[in-house]
Amino acid sequence: MHKQIGLRIGLAFSLCALCVAGGWWATRIQASDHDESPLVKADASMDITDLYVFDSGGGETTAIVCWAGFNDSRPQPDSEGVYNEDALYTLHIDNNGDNQSDIQLRWRFGRNNAGAVGVQFENVPGVPGTVEGPVETVLDAGGGARVWAGHSDDPFFFDAQGYLDTLATGTLSITSSRDFLAGLNVTAVAIEMPTSEIRSGSNNLQFWATASRKED
């Protein structure tokens, strides 16, 4: 049994893609978070940092979920991804406007006898059964869908010094030349799926991601 301990509703959209998409996205909510609560401070595999969703063209939608970024539980930068075999991750999609999850795309990790890490996806829209394979590999899921899981540089920008200076002086001091997260890492999945498989009529879409872990 998995107990859900983390809920992230951070939608970081590509504004250009939104314009091309013709308005079928839900109201934009932009958010990001790292290392924010005692539970995730103690377990980086539960620390979902960012969710990116965008129209990737050709009738496809791409979702990227990141976790295990800058976190008190371990040093950074790290040399490999955080693949917790007791963790279950879910990308939720609401496609009828009732703020309830209509599609739950899940993934988990495991290791073989040689210690190699693999990932298994289930409920990929338009794809029957499960999709599995090694991490750091683009997996063709069939039906126009592709998935990937692996280790990546943190894509979120944050000028920590500028933020602190702004608070102290009241003068906006954030600059693009300082990125506190540059060179630090996240573990991530990227999921490309046919937009037609996740839409329901002309309803807007909402996305959020959760991390759960197996109870002892």
Order of alpha helices (4+ residues) and beta strands (2+ residues): beta-beta-alpha-alpha-beta-beta-beta-beta-beta-beta-beta-beta-alpha-beta-beta
